[in-house]
Amino acid sequence: ASHGVRTPRTSFDFLVVWSVCAICLLQTPYLDGVFDEAEQWGEMLNLHNSFTTFINWKPLRTYKVNEARKAETARLMKRGLTEEVAERLKDSRFEEDLVDYISYLKTFHVFTSIPRALKYRSSDYLAYLNGIVAYLQDFFRRRNPLADHDQVRQKFSEQFEEQWGRKEVPGWQTPTMELPLYCRPTDKVFLSEGPRESHMQGKKYKKALIEFTKLSHEEQEKQAEASQAHDKELAEAEFLVNAYKEILEDVVERTVAFHHKKQSRTAEELEEENRISDDEDDQQAAKAVGDAERDSEDEEDDQPIYNPLNLPLDELSSEITKIEDAIKLYEKLKKDAEGKTFKDEQELECEDSQGNVMNLRAFEDLRRQGLL
């Protein structure tokens, strides 16, 4: 719908309804807080918090640094260097961040590269996953206020249960308990055979083994069920990240493209862009004032809907294809706006000649009836 369309009262069609919704949006200041600055009114994701958590997750960071060092050592040895020399010549860059924000945006939904040993029984990893799910779900809700979010979530749950039952969830085809590097008495899984063997020689493992052998068959089964339940909890969180990422694919791609462009710009270009942006803001403000002065002289029916805040109303209405949907959005926005609006008739108080206090509406009713 055009933001400048005129709205004749004689035809209550989609344009009329959406025009009213647009006015409601423009007259509701608290909507400025729906999206933060980095989200650009729902045009882009803001995953900086998740990115910071990810790169500072020590177990994964240590693992990736070690793997990168091994690969570099192997590369140097292929050139004919001895292992000792290769160790000394390894690049120190592995101590730096192994992934930048753009790379993270492209791969935040890929979990199969993270070893099970780092995921299993890691409260930090589970909290990280739940944080991404919560953000994506909330972003989708804010971007699609008319969508049936419970139905969307239910559909995802059903899809997950189907894949889980068929053992088709990526990275979770094999239960942790069945992995060769898993130690059942201590409920731990390891990255390689060396650490596992060392663990099994320790006092902690031997004590746990004695305790485990004392358990009844039913108690051992309960432990197995608890392990499988934990697997399922992690797998579902990973599944949900991918599910929401898929329905927000256009936003993800737009976010990646924006940061690619931002990264490639020079300091001079950024300064020039900021200057142009400031000039455009000044021009828009002046235009808005001029429009308001001209519009105030027109009849109410001729008032155009302009957009001085430059809100992306087409994005907010992208899911609206029926009059009923537009009405629902209007009623929702109206209700939210009314909750933050001062109501003269209900909140202004008046006092009659006898000192009785009442709201403005009651006072006017009594005055019209000649009772005051």
C-alpha positions as CSV (number, residue, x, y, z in Angstrom):
1,A,0.0,0.0,0.0
2,S,1.2,3.5,-0.8
3,H,2.1,5.6,2.3
4,G,0.6,8.6,0.7
5,V,-2.8,7.3,-0.4
6,R,-5.9,9.3,0.4
7,T,-8.7,7.6,2.3
8,P,-12.3,8.4,1.3
9,R,-14.8,7.6,4.0
10,T,-17.2,6.2,1.4
11,S,-15.3,3.0,0.8
12,F,-14.1,0.9,3.8
13,D,-11.6,-1.2,1.8
14,F,-8.1,-2.4,2.5
15,L,-6.5,1.0,1.8
16,V,-8.7,2.7,4.3
17,V,-8.0,0.1,7.0
18,W,-4.2,0.1,6.4
19,S,-4.2,3.9,6.2
20,V,-5.7,4.0,9.7
21,C,-3.1,1.5,10.9
22,A,-0.4,3.7,9.4
23,I,-1.7,6.7,11.3
24,C,-1.8,4.6,14.5
25,L,1.8,3.6,13.9
26,L,3.0,7.1,13.4
27,Q,1.2,8.4,16.4
28,T,2.5,5.7,18.8
29,P,6.0,6.8,20.0
30,Y,6.6,3.7,22.1
31,L,7.0,1.6,18.9
32,D,10.4,3.2,18.5
33,G,11.5,0.6,21.0
34,V,10.3,-2.4,19.1
35,F,13.6,-2.8,17.3
36,D,17.0,-1.6,18.3
37,E,19.2,0.5,16.1
38,A,21.2,-2.4,14.7
39,E,18.0,-4.2,13.7
40,Q,16.9,-1.3,11.4
41,W,13.2,-1.7,12.0
42,G,13.3,-5.5,11.5
43,E,15.5,-5.4,8.4
44,M,18.5,-7.0,10.1
45,L,19.4,-9.3,12.9
46,N,21.5,-8.2,15.9
47,L,23.4,-11.3,17.0
48,H,26.4,-9.4,18.6
49,N,25.6,-10.8,22.1
50,S,25.5,-14.4,20.8
51,F,28.6,-13.8,18.8
52,T,30.5,-12.5,21.9
53,T,29.3,-15.5,23.9
54,F,30.4,-17.9,21.2
55,I,33.9,-16.6,20.7
56,N,34.5,-16.4,24.5
57,W,33.3,-20.0,25.1
58,K,36.7,-21.3,26.3
59,P,36.3,-25.1,25.5
60,L,35.4,-24.4,21.9
61,R,38.0,-21.7,21.5
62,T,40.7,-24.0,22.9
63,Y,39.6,-26.8,20.7
64,K,39.7,-24.7,17.5
65,V,43.1,-23.2,18.4
66,N,44.5,-26.7,18.9
67,E,43.0,-28.0,15.7
68,A,44.4,-25.0,13.7
69,R,47.8,-25.5,15.2
70,K,47.8,-29.2,14.3
71,A,46.8,-28.3,10.7
72,E,49.6,-25.7,10.5
73,T,52.1,-28.1,11.9
74,A,51.1,-30.8,9.3
75,R,51.4,-28.2,6.5
76,L,54.9,-27.1,7.6
77,M,56.1,-30.8,7.9
78,K,54.9,-31.5,4.4
79,R,57.4,-28.8,3.3
80,G,60.2,-31.0,4.7
81,L,60.6,-29.4,8.1
82,T,61.0,-31.5,11.2
83,E,58.2,-31.6,13.8
84,E,60.3,-29.6,16.3
85,V,61.1,-26.8,13.7
86,A,57.4,-26.8,12.6
87,E,56.3,-26.3,16.2
88,R,58.6,-23.3,16.5
89,L,57.5,-21.7,13.2
90,K,53.7,-22.0,13.7
91,D,51.9,-18.8,13.2
92,S,50.8,-17.1,16.4
93,R,47.6,-15.9,14.8
94,F,45.8,-18.9,16.3
95,E,45.6,-17.0,19.6
96,E,43.4,-14.4,18.0
97,D,39.7,-14.7,17.2
98,L,39.2,-17.6,14.8
99,V,35.9,-16.2,13.4
100,D,34.7,-12.7,12.7
101,Y,31.1,-11.4,12.9
102,I,30.4,-11.9,9.2
103,S,31.6,-15.5,9.3
104,Y,29.5,-16.1,12.4
105,L,26.4,-14.7,10.7
106,K,26.9,-17.2,7.9
107,T,27.4,-20.2,10.2
108,F,25.7,-19.5,13.6
109,H,23.1,-22.2,12.7
110,V,25.8,-24.9,11.9
111,F,26.4,-27.1,14.9
112,T,27.7,-30.3,13.4
113,S,31.3,-29.0,13.5
114,I,31.2,-28.7,17.3
115,P,32.3,-32.0,18.9
116,R,29.8,-33.8,21.1
117,A,32.4,-33.8,23.8
118,L,32.1,-30.0,24.1
119,K,28.3,-30.0,24.0
120,Y,27.4,-32.8,26.3
121,R,26.6,-31.8,29.9
122,S,27.7,-28.2,29.2
123,S,25.5,-25.7,30.8
124,D,27.2,-22.9,29.0
125,Y,26.5,-24.5,25.6
126,L,22.8,-25.1,26.5
127,A,22.5,-21.5,27.7
128,Y,24.1,-20.2,24.5
129,L,21.6,-22.2,22.4
130,N,18.6,-21.1,24.4
131,G,19.8,-17.5,24.1
132,I,19.8,-17.7,20.3
133,V,16.4,-19.4,20.2
134,A,14.9,-16.8,22.5
135,Y,16.3,-13.9,20.4
136,L,15.2,-15.3,17.0
137,Q,11.8,-16.2,18.3
138,D,11.3,-12.7,19.8
139,F,12.6,-11.1,16.6
140,F,10.2,-13.1,14.5
141,R,7.3,-12.2,16.9
142,R,8.2,-8.4,16.7
143,R,8.6,-8.5,12.9
144,N,5.3,-10.5,12.4
145,P,2.9,-9.2,15.0
146,L,-0.1,-10.9,13.4
147,A,1.4,-14.3,13.0
148,D,0.1,-17.2,15.1
149,H,3.4,-17.7,17.0
150,D,2.1,-20.6,19.1
151,Q,1.1,-22.4,15.9
152,V,4.6,-21.7,14.4
153,R,6.3,-23.1,17.5
154,Q,4.0,-26.1,17.6
155,K,4.8,-26.9,13.9
156,F,8.5,-26.7,14.7
157,S,8.1,-29.1,17.6
158,E,6.2,-31.6,15.5
159,Q,8.8,-31.5,12.8
160,F,11.5,-32.0,15.4
161,E,9.7,-35.0,17.0
162,E,9.4,-36.6,13.6
163,Q,13.1,-36.2,12.8
164,W,14.1,-37.2,16.3
165,G,12.0,-40.4,16.1
166,R,13.7,-41.3,12.7
167,K,17.1,-40.3,14.0
168,E,17.5,-37.7,11.3
169,V,18.4,-34.6,13.3
170,P,21.8,-33.5,12.0
171,G,24.6,-34.4,14.3
172,W,22.4,-36.5,16.6
173,Q,21.9,-39.7,14.7
174,T,23.9,-41.5,17.3
175,P,23.1,-41.2,21.1
176,T,25.9,-40.0,23.2
177,M,25.8,-43.2,25.2
178,E,26.7,-45.2,22.1
179,L,29.7,-43.1,21.1
180,P,33.0,-45.0,21.5
181,L,34.6,-42.2,23.5
182,Y,31.8,-42.2,26.1
183,C,32.4,-43.3,29.7
184,R,29.1,-44.4,31.2
185,P,30.1,-44.6,34.9
186,T,31.1,-40.9,34.9
187,D,28.7,-39.8,32.2
188,K,31.5,-38.1,30.2
189,V,32.4,-38.1,26.5
190,F,35.9,-37.2,25.3
191,L,37.5,-35.7,22.2
192,S,40.0,-38.5,21.7
193,E,41.1,-41.9,23.0
194,G,44.1,-40.5,24.9
195,P,42.2,-38.3,27.4
196,R,39.6,-41.1,27.8
197,E,42.3,-43.7,28.7
198,S,43.9,-41.3,31.2
199,H,40.5,-40.6,32.7
200,M,39.8,-44.3,33.2
201,Q,43.1,-44.7,35.1
202,G,42.1,-42.1,37.6
203,K,40.7,-42.5,41.1
204,K,37.5,-40.6,40.3
205,Y,36.6,-43.0,37.5
206,K,37.4,-46.1,39.5
207,K,35.2,-44.9,42.4
208,A,32.4,-44.1,40.0
209,L,32.7,-47.5,38.4
210,I,32.3,-49.2,41.7
211,E,29.2,-47.1,42.5
212,F,27.8,-47.8,39.0
213,T,28.1,-51.6,39.4
214,K,26.0,-51.4,42.6
215,L,23.1,-49.8,40.8
216,S,20.1,-52.0,39.9
217,H,19.1,-52.5,36.3
218,E,16.2,-50.1,36.7
219,E,18.5,-47.4,38.1
220,Q,21.0,-47.9,35.3
221,E,18.1,-47.5,32.8
222,K,17.1,-44.3,34.5
223,Q,20.6,-42.9,34.0
224,A,20.4,-44.0,30.4
225,E,17.1,-42.2,29.9
226,A,18.5,-39.1,31.5
227,S,21.4,-39.1,29.1
228,Q,19.0,-39.5,26.1
229,A,16.8,-36.7,27.5
230,H,19.8,-34.4,27.6
231,D,20.7,-35.3,24.1
232,K,17.2,-34.5,23.0
233,E,17.2,-31.1,24.8
234,L,20.4,-30.1,23.0
235,A,19.2,-31.4,19.7
236,E,15.9,-29.6,19.9
237,A,17.6,-26.3,20.7
238,E,19.9,-26.7,17.7
239,F,16.9,-27.6,15.5
240,L,14.9,-24.5,16.6
241,V,17.9,-22.2,15.7
242,N,17.9,-23.7,12.2
243,A,14.1,-23.5,11.9
244,Y,13.9,-19.8,12.8
245,K,16.9,-19.1,10.7
246,E,15.2,-20.7,7.7
247,I,12.0,-18.5,8.0
248,L,14.2,-15.4,8.5
249,E,16.5,-16.3,5.7
250,D,16.0,-13.0,3.8
251,V,16.8,-11.1,7.0
252,V,20.0,-13.1,7.6
253,E,21.2,-12.5,4.0
254,R,20.4,-8.8,4.3
255,T,22.4,-8.6,7.5
256,V,25.4,-10.4,6.0
257,A,25.3,-8.1,2.9
258,F,25.1,-5.0,5.1
259,H,28.1,-5.9,7.2
260,H,30.1,-7.0,4.1
261,K,29.5,-3.5,2.6
262,K,30.2,-1.8,5.9
263,Q,33.5,-3.7,6.3
264,S,34.6,-2.7,2.8
265,R,34.1,1.0,3.2
266,T,36.9,3.4,4.1
267,A,36.9,5.9,6.9
268,E,36.4,8.7,4.4
269,E,33.3,7.0,2.9
270,L,31.8,6.4,6.3
271,E,32.3,10.1,7.2
272,E,30.7,11.2,3.9
273,E,27.8,8.8,4.4
274,N,27.2,10.2,7.9
275,R,27.3,13.8,6.6
276,I,24.8,12.9,3.8
277,S,22.6,11.2,6.3
278,D,22.6,14.3,8.6
279,D,21.7,16.5,5.6
280,E,18.8,14.1,4.6
281,D,17.5,14.2,8.2
282,D,17.5,18.0,8.2
283,Q,15.7,18.0,4.8
284,Q,13.1,15.5,5.9
285,A,12.5,17.4,9.1
286,A,12.0,20.7,7.2
287,K,9.7,18.9,4.7
288,A,7.7,17.4,7.5
289,V,7.1,20.8,9.0
290,G,6.1,22.3,5.7
291,D,3.7,19.4,5.0
292,A,2.2,19.7,8.4
293,E,1.5,23.4,7.9
294,R,-0.1,22.8,4.5
295,D,-2.1,19.8,5.6
296,S,-3.6,21.7,8.5
297,E,-5.4,23.9,6.0
298,D,-7.1,21.0,4.2
299,E,-10.3,19.2,5.0
300,E,-10.0,16.1,7.2
301,D,-11.0,13.8,4.4
302,D,-8.1,15.1,2.2
303,Q,-5.4,14.6,4.7
304,P,-2.6,12.4,3.1
305,I,-0.8,9.8,5.1
306,Y,2.8,10.9,5.0
307,N,5.7,9.1,6.8
308,P,8.0,11.6,8.4
309,L,9.6,8.9,10.5
310,N,10.4,6.9,7.4
311,L,8.9,3.8,8.9
312,P,9.0,0.6,6.7
313,L,5.2,0.1,6.8
314,D,5.5,-2.4,3.9
315,E,7.6,-4.6,6.1
316,L,5.1,-4.5,8.9
317,S,2.2,-5.3,6.6
318,S,4.0,-7.9,4.5
319,E,1.8,-10.6,6.0
320,I,-1.4,-8.6,5.6
321,T,-3.5,-9.7,2.6
322,K,-7.0,-9.5,3.9
323,I,-9.1,-6.7,5.3
324,E,-9.7,-8.8,8.5
325,D,-5.9,-9.0,9.0
326,A,-5.6,-5.2,8.6
327,I,-8.4,-4.7,11.1
328,K,-6.7,-7.0,13.6
329,L,-3.5,-5.1,13.3
330,Y,-5.3,-1.8,13.7
331,E,-7.2,-3.0,16.8
332,K,-4.0,-4.3,18.3
333,L,-2.0,-1.1,17.7
334,K,-4.9,1.0,18.8
335,K,-5.3,-1.0,22.1
336,D,-1.5,-0.7,22.8
337,A,-1.6,3.0,22.0
338,E,-4.7,3.6,24.2
339,G,-2.9,2.0,27.1
340,K,-0.3,4.7,27.0
341,T,-2.6,7.6,26.1
342,F,-4.0,10.1,28.6
343,K,-7.8,10.1,28.4
344,D,-9.3,13.5,29.2
345,E,-12.9,12.2,29.8
346,Q,-11.7,9.5,32.2
347,E,-8.7,11.1,33.9
348,L,-9.6,14.8,34.1
349,E,-11.5,15.6,37.3
350,C,-14.0,18.4,37.9
351,E,-15.7,19.7,41.0
352,D,-19.3,21.1,41.2
353,S,-20.5,23.9,43.4
354,Q,-21.0,21.6,46.3
355,G,-17.5,20.2,46.2
356,N,-18.3,16.9,44.6
357,V,-15.4,15.5,42.5
358,M,-16.2,13.6,39.3
359,N,-14.5,12.9,35.9
360,L,-15.0,15.2,32.9
361,R,-17.6,12.9,31.2
362,A,-19.9,12.7,34.3
363,F,-19.6,16.5,34.8
364,E,-20.6,17.2,31.2
365,D,-23.5,14.8,31.4
366,L,-24.9,16.4,34.5
367,R,-24.4,19.9,33.1
368,R,-26.3,19.1,29.9
369,Q,-29.2,17.7,32.0
370,G,-29.3,21.0,34.0
371,L,-28.4,19.3,37.2
372,L,-25.4,21.5,37.8
